Amino acid sequence: ALKTVCLEQNMDLIATAHHMEDQAETVLMHLMYGAGSDGLSGIKERQQLLWRPLLKANKKEIIMLLKQKNMPFCTDETNFNLDFTRNAIRNKIIPAMQDVYPSSVESISRCSEILSAENDFLQSYANEWILNNSFFKQDVCWFYRKGFNKQHIAIRRLILRIFYKKTTQTELNFEQTQRIIESVSGKQNNLKVSTAGENFVYITEERVHIIKKERSLSSEKGNIKRLKFMGDIGDGIFEQAFGEDSLEGAVLRFRQAGDRIRPLGALGSQTLKQYMIDKKIDQPLRDFWPILAKGSEVLWVIGRGISQNAAIKDNTTGKVFLRFESILPDGTKYKERHNK
């Protein structure tokens, strides 16, 4: 409600009167719930539109000042309802702690400030790692397994939780996080680990994939550029020469049931599924892998190879050169490969 009014009135921020005791209550409540450094950091002084300038002032100081200035204030009557966890902490636990250690509220506040700074650093490190070691494009979401396993356990937990939330908009609890980390650090490949909300994690030899409950095949297929044939047959990976006749009716698409390919240099044909397995394309990537096909006949699996039927022969006429200039689901880019 406050944010709505703030936006409607074109205001820059909302100032609230959260104080040191509120901070201590929050930290203790999160501690009871088993939170990590993020939760134990407590309330942030600045958070989007919110500003809490009184976090380092205690309640007694604030009330004393109000009385000195003859400024009226009210106390919410629900503050004394012990059915609420926060109220029970405020009215029972904190007074008991202060009896044992009078400056306990100040100490908890200082602790949250230290943890908040340390958590900011860890979050920054984890986000930088994700930026350099992961792939995120629509429904294709993964990060590298080997690099992940080299990180400290604290960073692995954070990376996993940040990346999972980014891809699914939901959060992992501690038990789920630990189960995934143990699976990723193990020796098994092609392993499926279920999480909450019917999402799951799929672990291959190289990657850790986050699979959302609902994935759409409306993802971009990429772009093929048609160029003049200059004598170069291509590498079959990102560039390939074809005969005009073999391309008639061909389209760039994702795989479909019944697709088959005659691999170049091999005898006979095989299903596209088996070809992708042989070419070590991770299972979660196969539905999003671009192919050039004519009906159910696959001419070119971009980034992996072409069909015997599409190969240039001595008697091929009307040659054309095709270049795939988009990024593949495994993160490989045309420019990266050809600028080396």
Disulfide bonds with the S-S distance in Angstrom:
none
